[in-house]
Amino acid sequence: MRVPPETNHFLLQSYSIEDPADLLRVALSELADGVACYELPADEVHTWFADLNQHSAEALRPILSTDELERADRFHFEKDRNHFIVARALLRKLLAGYLGANAAELQFTYAEKGKPSLRVPGQSLLNFNLAHSHGKAVYAFASGRELGIDLEFIREDSAGEDIAERFFSRAEIASLRNVPADLAKQAFFNCWTRKEAYIKARGEGLSMPLDVFDVSLEPGEPAAFLGNHKEPGEVERWSMRALSAPEGYVAALVVEGHSWRLKRFTVE
């Protein structure tokens, strides 16, 4: 089912980190179902940011499947329900742009721990992941690489040392205690998003203890996957990056392999 034309008014803005001045804007109203609009080479990873408050949930509902609408209607608060609808609809439109498919006809399957993938014969190489928090969403796409992405709104009440001691590794707790007080909140969320992105890339969900692996967290230092105490070989398998995010948010990306380029997009 096609979205009504009046709802396809937002723009796609893209730029690579190698050349942030290289901007490309494409109106979604110009895109047609069944036409592949984006290329995704094996050596590239694409991320997309979106403000979920900018788009009409009611207008985008027709894109979603029955089970997605049922999930949306379980939310108690209208704002949360609308955010879910918009986030899922944008995912469908972006996937359709890579596949040349009809957004409403895409079908998903879910791994044991909940990680989604496409149920499309011959298109198993297209991997994706998404996260949304406090009205913002972020998506990641790759060809033939597993990946995970996380986005968190920085909340004062979620960055306490007691939470860190419960979930972080000993090395991370020690690093957090050495961070200046004015940077501690940023360091906490650096750690949290990087750990979440890693377990999402593996498809583990929260079934994987967060304290069995280490990530970097100090503000100003590169994001890095430092080690897995139970599976040392994981360090060579994965690469990690911090992502530029809207003010008040922190985002991280974990990708299988190391020879890839990042291209970032925002949905406007």
C-alpha positions, 0 to 999 in steps of 0.5 A: 500500500502506498503512502498518500502523496501529501505525506511524502514531504520530508527530505533525505540529506546525506554526507560521508564523514570523509567529506561532510560538505558533500550534501545530497538532498532527495525528496521522498515524494520523488521515490516510487515503489519498485525502484531501487534508489540507493546503492549499498556497496559491500565496503559501505555502512549507511546510518540514518537519523530521524526526528519522529515528531516531524512526521504524521503517524496517522498518515504513515499507518497504512505502511505497517503490517497488522502485527506492527499496528497491534504492537503500536496499539499496545502503547499506553501513551499516544506519543509513544504509539506515534513514535513507534509507528513513524519509526517502523514506517521510516524503516520500511521506506528506507528498506524499500529504497535499497531493495526497489520494493514496495514498503508496505509489502516487506515482511520481517522475521525475528531471531530468537532474541528479537533481532529483526531481518528481512524475509526476502528470498535472495536479499539476505545480504541486506542487514539492518538495525534500528534504535529510537529514544525520546522522539529520535530514531537511528537506522543502520544498513550494510550489505553482508555484514552484521551490525548493531546501533544504539541511540540514547537520550541523556537522562540525569537519573539513568547515569548513576554509579550504582547502575554502572556497578550493576552492568559495567565491567570492572575496567569500565567502572574504573575508567568512569571513576577517573573521568572528571565529574563534568564529563561523567554523564557523557562517559556513562552514556558513551559506555552504555550505547557502545555496549548496547550496539555490540549486543544488538550486532550479535543478536543477543539482546539483554541475555548477554551480560554487559560486564563480560566485555569492555568498551572505551568510554572517555569523552574525546577518545575514539570509540573502541571495542577493547575485549571480550573476556569469554571470547577473545576473538571477538575483538578482531571480528567487530569495529566500533564507532561513536556517531554524531547525534542531536544535542542531548543524545549519544549514539554508537555503531558496531559493525562486523569487519574493519574495511568499510566506510561510513555514510551518514544520512538524516531524514528531514 
